[in-house]
Amino acid sequence: MSASASDSLPAADTETAADAADSASNAGGRKRPRPGERRVQILQALATMLEQPGAERITTAALAARLAVSEAALYRHFASKAQMFEGLIEFIEQSVFGLINQLGEREPDPAARSRKLVTLLLQFGERNPGMTRVMVGDALVFENERLQQRMNLFFDKIESALRQNLREAAVLGSTATPTVDAQADASVLTAFCVGRLQRFARSGFKRLPSESLDHSLALLLPVRHL
């Protein structure tokens, strides 16, 4: 996982029974994990494995081997692999929507807010390539269907935030049909974001989402929104 994600994945505040079990199993000399640390280590390892270009389906056996623990040790912290992916999705949601909320508080211009929202979303994916594979569904193909549904809802919320910003901009610009225009433009912008993130993942992380972004945004958000 990139520094951006690994430094931010939350750890639990209290020691769990699973942590105690890990401590017992590590009595042979390995350092005892801090409270909640093993859960974070598992998520970090999963995200790091997802960063490998062309990585196939990640098994719990491979994940356990990377961490030098047993598969049973993984299941003391997560009931299933789906729960591990849910942990990554929660990190994505909290990180991105936290930034969007800050943006809403700091940027009064709705058109600038829309541009910055697109930029922060693509930059998040660029800095966290393993997370990008989760966002676009590549890492979820063989996993529980509810995980993909949750990521679909994530992008629905992105589109909704853009639609709100763009409608505000259209009203300020005295556009004749602000709601219709905002809905169409938000859909296009969201599709652009998804496309850029998909290209990034499927190019082996070579085609950056931010490539020529200013030029693209000038086309997608023309003067009528300014």
TORLO-76898 format. One line per 5 residues: their letters; for each residue x, y, z of N, C-alpha, C, O, CB. Coordinates in steps of 0.2 Angstrom, whole numbers, padded with zeros to 4 digits. Glycine has a CB too. Layout:
N
A) X:Y:Z:X:Y:Z:X:Y:Z:X:Y:Z:X:Y:Z  ...
// end
This chain:
226
MSASA) 0004:-0006:0000:0000:0000:0000:0004:0006:0000:0010:0006:0003:-0005:0000:0006  0002:0011:-0003:0006:0017:-0003:0006:0021:0003:0002:0019:0008:0003:0022:-0009  0011:0025:0004:0011:0029:0011:0005:0032:0013:0003:0032:0019:0017:0033:0011  0001:0035:0008:-0005:0038:0009:-0010:0034:0012:-0013:0036:0017:-0008:0041:0003  -0010:0028:0010:-0016:0023:0013:-0013:0020:0019:-0017:0020:0024:-0018:0018:0008
SDSLP) -0007:0018:0019:-0004:0014:0025:-0004:0018:0031:-0005:0016:0037:0002:0011:0023  -0003:0025:0030:-0002:0029:0036:-0009:0031:0039:-0010:0033:0045:0002:0035:0034  -0014:0029:0035:-0021:0032:0037:-0026:0026:0039:-0031:0028:0042:-0024:0036:0032  -0024:0020:0037:-0029:0015:0039:-0030:0015:0047:-0025:0014:0051:-0027:0008:0037  -0036:0015:0049:-0037:0016:0057:-0036:0009:0060:-0037:0004:0058:-0044:0018:0058
AADTE) -0034:0010:0066:-0033:0004:0071:-0038:0005:0076:-0040:0010:0078:-0025:0004:0074  -0039:-0001:0079:-0044:-0001:0085:-0041:0002:0091:-0035:0002:0092:-0046:-0009:0086  -0045:0004:0095:-0043:0008:0101:-0042:0003:0107:-0038:0004:0112:-0047:0013:0103  -0045:-0003:0107:-0045:-0008:0112:-0043:-0014:0110:-0044:-0016:0104:-0052:-0008:0115  -0040:-0018:0114:-0037:-0025:0112:-0043:-0030:0112:-0047:-0030:0116:-0032:-0027:0117
TAADA) -0043:-0034:0107:-0048:-0039:0106:-0046:-0046:0108:-0040:-0047:0109:-0051:-0039:0098  -0051:-0050:0108:-0049:-0057:0109:-0044:-0060:0104:-0039:-0064:0106:-0055:-0062:0110  -0045:-0058:0098:-0040:-0060:0093:-0033:-0057:0094:-0029:-0061:0092:-0043:-0058:0086  -0033:-0051:0096:-0026:-0048:0098:-0023:-0053:0103:-0017:-0054:0103:-0027:-0041:0100  -0027:-0054:0108:-0024:-0058:0114:-0022:-0065:0111:-0016:-0068:0113:-0029:-0059:0119
ADSAS) -0025:-0068:0106:-0023:-0074:0103:-0017:-0074:0099:-0013:-0078:0100:-0029:-0077:0099  -0016:-0068:0096:-0010:-0067:0092:-0004:-0066:0097:0001:-0069:0095:-0011:-0060:0088  -0006:-0063:0102:0000:-0062:0107:0002:-0069:0110:0008:-0070:0111:-0003:-0057:0113  -0003:-0073:0111:-0001:-0080:0114:0003:-0084:0108:0008:-0087:0110:-0007:-0083:0116  0001:-0083:0102:0004:-0087:0097:0011:-0084:0095:0015:-0087:0092:0000:-0087:0090
NAGGR) 0012:-0078:0097:0019:-0074:0096:0023:-0075:0102:0029:-0072:0102:0018:-0067:0094  0022:-0079:0107:0025:-0079:0113:0032:-0082:0111:0037:-0081:0116:0022:-0083:0118  0034:-0085:0106:0040:-0088:0104:0045:-0083:0103:0051:-0085:0101:0039:-0092:0099  0044:-0076:0103:0049:-0072:0102:0047:-0066:0098:0051:-0060:0098:0055:-0075:0099  0042:-0066:0094:0040:-0061:0089:0037:-0055:0094:0033:-0057:0099:0035:-0063:0084
KRPRP) 0038:-0049:0092:0035:-0044:0095:0027:-0044:0095:0024:-0045:0090:0037:-0037:0092  0024:-0043:0101:0017:-0043:0102:0014:-0037:0098:0016:-0031:0099:0015:-0043:0109  0009:-0038:0094:0006:-0033:0091:0002:-0028:0096:-0001:-0030:0101:0000:-0035:0086  0002:-0022:0094:-0002:-0017:0098:-0009:-0018:0097:-0011:-0022:0092:0000:-0010:0096  -0014:-0016:0101:-0021:-0017:0101:-0023:-0015:0094:-0022:-0009:0092:-0025:-0013:0106
GERRV) -0027:-0020:0090:-0029:-0018:0084:-0024:-0018:0078:-0026:-0018:0072:-0033:-0012:0084  -0018:-0019:0080:-0013:-0018:0075:-0013:-0024:0069:-0012:-0023:0063:-0006:-0018:0078  -0015:-0030:0072:-0015:-0035:0067:-0020:-0034:0061:-0019:-0036:0055:-0016:-0042:0070  -0026:-0032:0063:-0031:-0030:0058:-0029:-0025:0053:-0030:-0026:0047:-0038:-0027:0061  -0025:-0020:0055:-0022:-0015:0051:-0017:-0018:0046:-0017:-0017:0040:-0019:-0009:0055
QILQA) -0013:-0023:0049:-0008:-0026:0045:-0011:-0030:0040:-0008:-0031:0034:-0003:-0030:0050  -0016:-0034:0041:-0020:-0038:0036:-0022:-0034:0031:-0021:-0035:0025:-0025:-0042:0040  -0025:-0028:0032:-0028:-0024:0027:-0022:-0020:0023:-0023:-0020:0017:-0032:-0018:0030  -0017:-0019:0026:-0011:-0016:0023:-0008:-0021:0018:-0007:-0019:0012:-0006:-0013:0027  -0008:-0027:0020:-0005:-0032:0016:-0009:-0034:0010:-0007:-0035:0004:-0004:-0039:0020
LATML) -0016:-0034:0011:-0021:-0035:0006:-0020:-0029:0000:-0020:-0031:-0006:-0028:-0036:0008  -0020:-0023:0003:-0019:-0018:-0002:-0013:-0018:-0006:-0013:-0016:-0012:-0020:-0011:0002  -0007:-0020:-0002:-0001:-0020:-0006:-0001:-0025:-0011:0002:-0024:-0017:0005:-0021:-0001  -0004:-0031:-0010:-0004:-0036:-0015:-0008:-0034:-0021:-0007:-0036:-0026:-0007:-0043:-0012  -0014:-0030:-0020:-0018:-0028:-0025:-0014:-0023:-0029:-0016:-0022:-0035:-0024:-0024:-0022
EQPGA) -0008:-0020:-0027:-0005:-0015:-0031:0000:-0019:-0036:0003:-0015:-0040:0000:-0011:-0026  0000:-0025:-0036:0005:-0029:-0041:0001:-0029:-0047:-0004:-0032:-0048:0006:-0036:-0038  0004:-0026:-0053:0001:-0026:-0059:-0001:-0033:-0062:0004:-0038:-0061:0005:-0023:-0064  -0007:-0034:-0064:-0009:-0041:-0066:-0010:-0046:-0061:-0011:-0052:-0062:-0003:-0043:-0071  -0011:-0044:-0055:-0012:-0048:-0049:-0019:-0052:-0050:-0024:-0049:-0052:-0012:-0045:-0042
ERITT) -0019:-0059:-0049:-0025:-0062:-0050:-0028:-0062:-0043:-0027:-0058:-0039:-0023:-0070:-0052  -0033:-0067:-0043:-0037:-0067:-0037:-0033:-0068:-0031:-0029:-0073:-0031:-0043:-0072:-0037  -0033:-0064:-0026:-0029:-0065:-0020:-0033:-0070:-0015:-0039:-0069:-0013:-0028:-0058:-0016  -0029:-0075:-0013:-0032:-0080:-0009:-0030:-0079:-0001:-0025:-0075:0000:-0030:-0087:-0011  -0034:-0081:0003:-0032:-0080:0010:-0025:-0084:0012:-0022:-0082:0016:-0038:-0083:0015
AALAA) -0024:-0089:0008:-0018:-0093:0009:-0012:-0089:0007:-0007:-0088:0011:-0018:-0099:0005  -0012:-0085:0002:-0007:-0081:-0001:-0006:-0075:0004:-0001:-0073:0006:-0008:-0078:-0008  -0012:-0072:0006:-0012:-0067:0011:-0008:-0069:0018:-0004:-0065:0021:-0019:-0064:0012  -0010:-0075:0020:-0007:-0077:0026:0000:-0078:0026:0004:-0077:0030:-0011:-0084:0029  0002:-0081:0020:0009:-0082:0019:0013:-0075:0018:0019:-0075:0021:0010:-0086:0012
RLAVS) 0010:-0070:0016:0014:-0064:0015:0015:-0061:0023:0020:-0058:0024:0010:-0059:0011  0010:-0062:0027:0010:-0060:0034:0014:-0065:0038:0015:-0063:0044:0004:-0059:0037  0016:-0071:0036:0019:-0076:0040:0015:-0078:0046:0017:-0079:0051:0026:-0074:0042  0008:-0079:0044:0004:-0081:0049:0000:-0087:0046:0000:-0088:0040:-0001:-0076:0052  -0004:-0090:0050:-0009:-0095:0048:-0015:-0092:0045:-0017:-0086:0047:-0011:-0100:0053
EAALY) -0019:-0096:0041:-0025:-0093:0039:-0030:-0092:0045:-0034:-0088:0045:-0028:-0098:0033  -0030:-0097:0049:-0034:-0096:0055:-0033:-0090:0059:-0037:-0087:0062:-0032:-0102:0060  -0026:-0087:0059:-0025:-0081:0062:-0029:-0075:0058:-0031:-0070:0062:-0017:-0079:0062  -0029:-0076:0052:-0033:-0071:0048:-0040:-0071:0050:-0043:-0065:0051:-0033:-0072:0041  -0043:-0077:0051:-0050:-0077:0053:-0052:-0076:0060:-0058:-0075:0062:-0053:-0084:0051
RHFAS) -0047:-0075:0064:-0048:-0072:0071:-0050:-0065:0071:-0053:-0062:0076:-0042:-0073:0075  -0048:-0061:0065:-0049:-0054:0065:-0054:-0052:0060:-0058:-0047:0060:-0043:-0051:0063  -0055:-0057:0055:-0061:-0055:0050:-0064:-0062:0049:-0061:-0067:0048:-0057:-0053:0043  -0071:-0062:0049:-0075:-0068:0048:-0074:-0071:0041:-0075:-0077:0040:-0082:-0066:0049  -0072:-0067:0036:-0072:-0069:0029:-0067:-0064:0025:-0066:-0059:0028:-0079:-0069:0026
KAQMF) -0065:-0066:0019:-0062:-0062:0015:-0066:-0056:0013:-0063:-0050:0012:-0059:-0066:0009  -0072:-0057:0012:-0077:-0051:0010:-0076:-0046:0016:-0076:-0040:0014:-0084:-0054:0010  -0076:-0048:0022:-0075:-0043:0027:-0068:-0039:0027:-0068:-0033:0028:-0075:-0046:0034  -0063:-0042:0024:-0057:-0039:0023:-0058:-0033:0018:-0055:-0028:0018:-0051:-0044:0021  -0061:-0035:0012:-0062:-0030:0007:-0067:-0025:0009:-0066:-0019:0007:-0065:-0034:0001
EGLIE) -0072:-0026:0014:-0076:-0021:0016:-0072:-0016:0021:-0073:-0010:0021:-0081:-0024:0021  -0066:-0019:0024:-0062:-0014:0027:-0058:-0009:0023:-0058:-0003:0025:-0057:-0018:0031  -0056:-0012:0017:-0053:-0007:0012:-0058:-0002:0009:-0057:0004:0008:-0050:-0011:0006  -0064:-0005:0008:-0070:0000:0005:-0071:0005:0010:-0072:0011:0009:-0076:-0004:0004  -0072:0003:0017:-0073:0008:0022:-0067:0014:0022:-0069:0020:0023:-0073:0005:0029
FIEQS) -0061:0012:0021:-0056:0017:0021:-0057:0021:0015:-0056:0027:0016:-0049:0013:0020  -0059:0019:0009:-0060:0023:0003:-0065:0028:0005:-0064:0034:0003:-0061:0018:-0003  -0071:0025:0007:-0077:0030:0008:-0075:0035:0013:-0076:0041:0012:-0082:0026:0011  -0072:0033:0019:-0070:0038:0024:-0065:0043:0021:-0066:0049:0023:-0067:0035:0030  -0060:0041:0018:-0055:0046:0015:-0058:0051:0010:-0057:0057:0011:-0049:0042:0012
VFGLI) -0061:0048:0005:-0064:0052:-0001:-0069:0057:0002:-0069:0063:0000:-0066:0048:-0006  -0074:0054:0005:-0080:0058:0007:-0078:0063:0013:-0081:0069:0014:-0086:0054:0010  -0073:0061:0017:-0070:0066:0022:-0067:0072:0018:-0068:0078:0020:-0065:0063:0026  -0063:0071:0013:-0060:0076:0009:-0066:0080:0005:-0065:0086:0005:-0055:0073:0003  -0071:0077:0003:-0076:0081:-0001:-0080:0085:0004:-0082:0091:0003:-0081:0076:-0004
NQLGE) -0081:0083:0010:-0084:0087:0015:-0080:0093:0017:-0082:0099:0018:-0085:0083:0022  -0073:0092:0017:-0069:0098:0019:-0069:0103:0013:-0069:0109:0014:-0061:0095:0020  -0069:0100:0007:-0070:0104:0001:-0076:0109:0001:-0076:0114:-0001:-0070:0100:-0005  -0082:0106:0003:-0088:0109:0004:-0087:0115:0008:-0091:0120:0008:-0093:0105:0005  -0083:0114:0014:-0083:0120:0019:-0078:0125:0017:-0079:0131:0019:-0080:0117:0025
REPDP) -0073:0123:0012:-0068:0128:0011:-0068:0131:0004:-0065:0137:0003:-0061:0124:0011  -0072:0129:-0001:-0072:0131:-0007:-0080:0134:-0009:-0084:0130:-0010:-0070:0126:-0013  -0081:0140:-0009:-0087:0143:-0010:-0090:0143:-0017:-0096:0143:-0018:-0087:0150:-0008  -0085:0143:-0022:-0087:0143:-0029:-0089:0136:-0031:-0085:0131:-0031:-0081:0145:-0033  -0095:0134:-0033:-0097:0128:-0035:-0094:0125:-0041:-0093:0119:-0041:-0105:0128:-0036
AARSR) -0092:0129:-0046:-0088:0126:-0052:-0081:0124:-0050:-0079:0119:-0052:-0088:0132:-0057  -0078:0128:-0046:-0071:0126:-0043:-0072:0120:-0039:-0067:0116:-0039:-0068:0132:-0039  -0077:0120:-0035:-0078:0114:-0031:-0079:0107:-0035:-0076:0102:-0033:-0084:0115:-0026  -0082:0108:-0040:-0083:0102:-0045:-0076:0100:-0047:-0075:0094:-0047:-0088:0104:-0050  -0072:0105:-0050:-0066:0103:-0053:-0061:0100:-0047:-0058:0095:-0049:-0062:0109:-0055
KLVTL) -0062:0103:-0041:-0057:0100:-0036:-0060:0093:-0034:-0056:0089:-0031:-0057:0105:-0030  -0066:0092:-0034:-0069:0085:-0032:-0066:0080:-0037:-0064:0075:-0034:-0077:0085:-0032  -0067:0081:-0043:-0064:0077:-0048:-0057:0076:-0047:-0054:0070:-0047:-0065:0079:-0055  -0053:0081:-0046:-0046:0080:-0045:-0044:0076:-0039:-0039:0072:-0039:-0043:0087:-0044  -0047:0078:-0033:-0046:0074:-0027:-0047:0066:-0028:-0044:0062:-0025:-0049:0077:-0021
LLQFG) -0053:0065:-0031:-0054:0058:-0032:-0049:0054:-0036:-0047:0049:-0034:-0061:0057:-0035  -0047:0057:-0042:-0042:0054:-0046:-0035:0054:-0043:-0031:0049:-0043:-0041:0058:-0053  -0033:0059:-0039:-0027:0059:-0035:-0027:0054:-0030:-0022:0050:-0029:-0026:0066:-0032  -0033:0053:-0026:-0033:0047:-0021:-0032:0040:-0025:-0028:0037:-0022:-0040:0047:-0018  -0035:0039:-0031:-0033:0033:-0034:-0026:0032:-0036:-0023:0027:-0036:-0038:0032:-0040
ERNPG) -0023:0038:-0039:-0016:0038:-0041:-0012:0036:-0035:-0007:0033:-0036:-0015:0045:-0044  -0013:0039:-0029:-0009:0038:-0024:-0010:0031:-0020:-0005:0029:-0016:-0010:0043:-0019  -0015:0028:-0022:-0017:0021:-0019:-0019:0016:-0024:-0025:0015:-0025:-0023:0022:-0014  -0014:0014:-0028:-0016:0010:-0034:-0020:0003:-0032:-0024:0001:-0035:-0010:0008:-0037  -0018:0000:-0026:-0022:-0006:-0024:-0029:-0004:-0023:-0034:-0008:-0024:-0019:-0008:-0018
MTRVM) -0030:0002:-0020:-0037:0004:-0018:-0041:0005:-0025:-0047:0004:-0025:-0037:0010:-0014  -0037:0008:-0030:-0041:0009:-0037:-0044:0003:-0039:-0049:0003:-0042:-0035:0012:-0041  -0040:-0003:-0039:-0043:-0009:-0041:-0049:-0011:-0038:-0053:-0015:-0040:-0037:-0015:-0040  -0050:-0009:-0031:-0056:-0011:-0028:-0061:-0006:-0030:-0067:-0008:-0031:-0055:-0010:-0020  -0060:0001:-0031:-0064:0006:-0033:-0068:0004:-0040:-0074:0005:-0041:-0061:0012:-0034
VGDAL) -0064:0001:-0045:-0066:0000:-0051:-0069:-0007:-0052:-0072:-0009:-0057:-0061:0001:-0057  -0068:-0011:-0047:-0071:-0018:-0047:-0067:-0023:-0049:-0069:-0029:-0049:-0077:-0018:-0051  -0061:-0022:-0052:-0057:-0027:-0054:-0055:-0032:-0049:-0054:-0038:-0050:-0050:-0024:-0057  -0054:-0030:-0043:-0052:-0034:-0037:-0058:-0038:-0034:-0057:-0042:-0030:-0048:-0030:-0032  -0064:-0036:-0036:-0070:-0039:-0033:-0074:-0044:-0038:-0079:-0046:-0036:-0075:-0033:-0032
VFENE) -0071:-0045:-0043:-0074:-0049:-0048:-0076:-0056:-0046:-0082:-0058:-0047:-0069:-0051:-0054  -0072:-0059:-0042:-0073:-0066:-0039:-0076:-0066:-0032:-0076:-0071:-0028:-0067:-0070:-0039  -0077:-0060:-0029:-0079:-0059:-0022:-0087:-0058:-0022:-0090:-0059:-0027:-0076:-0053:-0019  -0089:-0057:-0015:-0096:-0056:-0014:-0099:-0051:-0018:-0096:-0045:-0018:-0097:-0056:-0007  -0105:-0052:-0021:-0108:-0047:-0025:-0110:-0040:-0021:-0110:-0035:-0024:-0115:-0049:-0028
RLQQR) -0111:-0041:-0015:-0112:-0035:-0011:-0107:-0030:-0011:-0108:-0024:-0010:-0114:-0036:-0004  -0101:-0032:-0012:-0095:-0028:-0012:-0095:-0023:-0018:-0094:-0017:-0018:-0088:-0032:-0012  -0097:-0026:-0024:-0097:-0022:-0030:-0103:-0017:-0029:-0103:-0011:-0032:-0098:-0026:-0036  -0109:-0019:-0026:-0114:-0015:-0025:-0112:-0009:-0021:-0115:-0003:-0022:-0120:-0019:-0022  -0108:-0010:-0016:-0106:-0005:-0012:-0102:0000:-0015:-0102:0006:-0014:-0102:-0008:-0005
MNLFF) -0098:-0002:-0020:-0093:0003:-0024:-0098:0006:-0029:-0096:0012:-0030:-0088:-0001:-0027  -0103:0003:-0031:-0108:0006:-0036:-0111:0012:-0032:-0112:0018:-0035:-0113:0002:-0039  -0113:0011:-0026:-0116:0016:-0022:-0111:0022:-0020:-0113:0028:-0020:-0118:0013:-0015  -0105:0020:-0020:-0100:0025:-0019:-0100:0030:-0025:-0099:0036:-0023:-0093:0022:-0018  -0100:0028:-0031:-0099:0032:-0037:-0106:0036:-0038:-0106:0041:-0040:-0098:0028:-0043
DKIES) -0112:0033:-0035:-0118:0036:-0035:-0118:0042:-0031:-0120:0047:-0033:-0124:0031:-0033  -0114:0042:-0025:-0114:0047:-0021:-0109:0053:-0023:-0110:0059:-0023:-0111:0045:-0014  -0104:0050:-0027:-0099:0055:-0030:-0103:0059:-0036:-0103:0065:-0036:-0094:0051:-0034  -0108:0056:-0039:-0112:0059:-0045:-0117:0064:-0041:-0118:0069:-0044:-0115:0054:-0049  -0119:0062:-0036:-0124:0066:-0032:-0121:0072:-0030:-0124:0078:-0030:-0127:0062:-0026
ALRQN) -0115:0072:-0027:-0111:0078:-0025:-0109:0082:-0031:-0110:0089:-0030:-0105:0076:-0021  -0107:0080:-0036:-0106:0084:-0042:-0112:0087:-0045:-0112:0093:-0047:-0103:0079:-0048  -0118:0083:-0045:-0124:0086:-0047:-0126:0092:-0043:-0129:0097:-0046:-0130:0081:-0047  -0126:0092:-0037:-0127:0097:-0032:-0123:0103:-0034:-0126:0109:-0034:-0127:0095:-0025  -0116:0102:-0034:-0112:0108:-0036:-0114:0111:-0043:-0114:0117:-0043:-0105:0105:-0036
LREAA) -0115:0107:-0048:-0116:0109:-0054:-0123:0113:-0055:-0123:0118:-0059:-0116:0104:-0059  -0128:0111:-0051:-0134:0114:-0051:-0133:0121:-0048:-0136:0126:-0051:-0139:0110:-0048  -0129:0121:-0043:-0128:0128:-0040:-0125:0132:-0045:-0126:0138:-0045:-0124:0127:-0033  -0120:0130:-0048:-0116:0134:-0053:-0121:0136:-0059:-0120:0142:-0061:-0110:0130:-0056  -0125:0132:-0061:-0129:0133:-0066:-0134:0139:-0064:-0136:0143:-0068:-0133:0127:-0069
VLGST) -0137:0138:-0058:-0141:0143:-0056:-0138:0150:-0055:-0141:0155:-0057:-0144:0141:-0049  -0132:0150:-0053:-0128:0156:-0053:-0127:0159:-0060:-0126:0165:-0061:-0121:0155:-0049  -0126:0155:-0065:-0125:0157:-0071:-0131:0158:-0075:-0131:0159:-0081:-0121:0152:-0075  -0137:0158:-0072:-0144:0159:-0075:-0145:0154:-0081:-0148:0157:-0086:-0144:0166:-0077  -0143:0148:-0080:-0145:0143:-0085:-0152:0142:-0085:-0155:0142:-0080:-0141:0137:-0084
ATPTV) -0155:0141:-0091:-0162:0140:-0092:-0165:0133:-0089:-0170:0133:-0086:-0164:0140:-0099  -0160:0128:-0089:-0163:0122:-0086:-0157:0119:-0082:-0154:0114:-0083:-0164:0116:-0092  -0156:0122:-0076:-0151:0120:-0071:-0151:0113:-0069:-0145:0110:-0069:-0150:0125:-0066  -0157:0110:-0067:-0157:0104:-0065:-0155:0098:-0070:-0152:0094:-0069:-0164:0102:-0062  -0158:0099:-0076:-0157:0095:-0081:-0149:0095:-0083:-0146:0090:-0084:-0161:0096:-0087
DAQAD) -0147:0101:-0084:-0140:0102:-0086:-0135:0098:-0081:-0130:0095:-0082:-0138:0109:-0087  -0137:0100:-0074:-0132:0097:-0069:-0132:0090:-0069:-0127:0086:-0068:-0135:0100:-0062  -0138:0087:-0070:-0139:0079:-0070:-0135:0076:-0075:-0131:0071:-0074:-0146:0077:-0070  -0135:0079:-0081:-0132:0076:-0087:-0124:0077:-0086:-0120:0073:-0088:-0134:0080:-0094  -0122:0083:-0084:-0115:0085:-0083:-0112:0081:-0078:-0106:0078:-0078:-0114:0092:-0082
ASVLT) -0115:0080:-0072:-0113:0075:-0067:-0112:0068:-0069:-0107:0065:-0067:-0118:0076:-0061  -0116:0066:-0073:-0116:0059:-0076:-0109:0058:-0080:-0106:0053:-0079:-0122:0057:-0080  -0108:0063:-0084:-0102:0063:-0089:-0096:0063:-0084:-0091:0060:-0086:-0102:0069:-0094  -0096:0068:-0080:-0090:0069:-0075:-0088:0062:-0071:-0083:0060:-0071:-0091:0074:-0071  -0094:0059:-0069:-0093:0053:-0065:-0090:0047:-0070:-0086:0044:-0068:-0099:0051:-0062
AFCVG) -0093:0047:-0076:-0090:0042:-0080:-0083:0043:-0082:-0079:0038:-0083:-0095:0042:-0087  -0081:0049:-0083:-0074:0051:-0084:-0070:0049:-0079:-0065:0046:-0080:-0074:0059:-0085  -0072:0050:-0072:-0068:0048:-0067:-0067:0040:-0067:-0061:0038:-0066:-0071:0050:-0060  -0073:0037:-0068:-0072:0029:-0068:-0068:0027:-0073:-0064:0022:-0072:-0079:0026:-0068  -0068:0030:-0079:-0064:0028:-0085:-0057:0029:-0084:-0053:0025:-0085:-0066:0032:-0091
RLQRF) -0055:0035:-0081:-0048:0036:-0079:-0045:0031:-0074:-0040:0029:-0075:-0047:0043:-0076  -0049:0029:-0069:-0047:0025:-0064:-0046:0018:-0067:-0042:0014:-0065:-0052:0025:-0058  -0051:0016:-0071:-0051:0009:-0074:-0044:0009:-0079:-0041:0004:-0079:-0057:0008:-0079  -0043:0014:-0083:-0037:0014:-0087:-0031:0014:-0083:-0026:0010:-0085:-0037:0021:-0091  -0031:0017:-0077:-0025:0017:-0073:-0024:0009:-0070:-0018:0007:-0071:-0026:0021:-0067
ARSGF) -0029:0006:-0068:-0028:-0001:-0066:-0026:-0006:-0071:-0022:-0010:-0070:-0035:-0003:-0062  -0030:-0005:-0077:-0029:-0010:-0082:-0022:-0008:-0086:-0020:-0013:-0091:-0035:-0010:-0087  -0019:-0003:-0085:-0013:-0001:-0089:-0007:-0004:-0084:-0001:-0002:-0086:-0012:0006:-0090  -0008:-0007:-0079:-0003:-0009:-0074:-0001:-0003:-0070:0005:-0003:-0068:0003:-0012:-0078  -0005:0002:-0069:-0004:0008:-0066:0001:0013:-0069:0005:0017:-0066:-0001:0007:-0059
KRLPS) 0002:0012:-0076:0006:0016:-0080:0003:0023:-0082:0006:0028:-0083:0009:0012:-0086  -0004:0022:-0084:-0007:0028:-0087:-0011:0032:-0081:-0016:0029:-0078:-0013:0026:-0092  -0008:0037:-0079:-0010:0040:-0073:-0017:0044:-0073:-0018:0047:-0079:-0005:0046:-0070  -0021:0043:-0068:-0028:0047:-0069:-0027:0054:-0070:-0032:0057:-0073:-0032:0045:-0063  -0022:0057:-0067:-0021:0065:-0068:-0018:0067:-0074:-0017:0073:-0075:-0017:0067:-0062
ESLDH) -0017:0062:-0079:-0014:0064:-0085:-0018:0069:-0089:-0024:0068:-0091:-0013:0058:-0090  -0015:0075:-0091:-0019:0080:-0095:-0025:0082:-0091:-0030:0084:-0095:-0020:0078:-0102  -0026:0082:-0085:-0032:0083:-0081:-0035:0090:-0082:-0041:0091:-0083:-0031:0082:-0074  -0030:0095:-0082:-0033:0102:-0083:-0036:0103:-0090:-0042:0106:-0090:-0027:0107:-0082  -0033:0100:-0095:-0036:0101:-0102:-0043:0097:-0102:-0048:0100:-0105:-0031:0098:-0107
SLALL) -0043:0091:-0099:-0049:0087:-0099:-0055:0091:-0095:-0061:0091:-0098:-0048:0080:-0096  -0053:0094:-0090:-0058:0097:-0086:-0061:0104:-0089:-0066:0106:-0089:-0056:0099:-0079  -0056:0107:-0093:-0058:0113:-0097:-0064:0111:-0102:-0068:0115:-0104:-0052:0116:-0101  -0063:0104:-0105:-0068:0102:-0110:-0074:0100:-0106:-0080:0101:-0109:-0065:0096:-0114  -0074:0097:-0101:-0080:0094:-0097:-0083:0099:-0093:-0089:0099:-0092:-0077:0089:-0092
LPVRH) -0080:0105:-0091:-0083:0110:-0087:-0082:0117:-0091:-0077:0120:-0089:-0080:0110:-0080  -0085:0118:-0096:-0084:0124:-0100:-0086:0130:-0097:-0088:0130:-0091:-0088:0123:-0107  -0085:0136:-0100:-0086:0142:-0097:-0093:0143:-0094:-0094:0147:-0090:-0085:0148:-0103  -0098:0140:-0097:-0105:0141:-0095:-0106:0139:-0087:-0111:0142:-0084:-0110:0138:-0099  -0101:0135:-0085:-0102:0134:-0078:-0098:0138:-0073:-0098:0138:-0067:-0099:0126:-0077
L) -0094:0143:-0076:-0089:0147:-0072:-0093:0153:-0070:-0090:0158:-0066:-0083:0149:-0076
// end
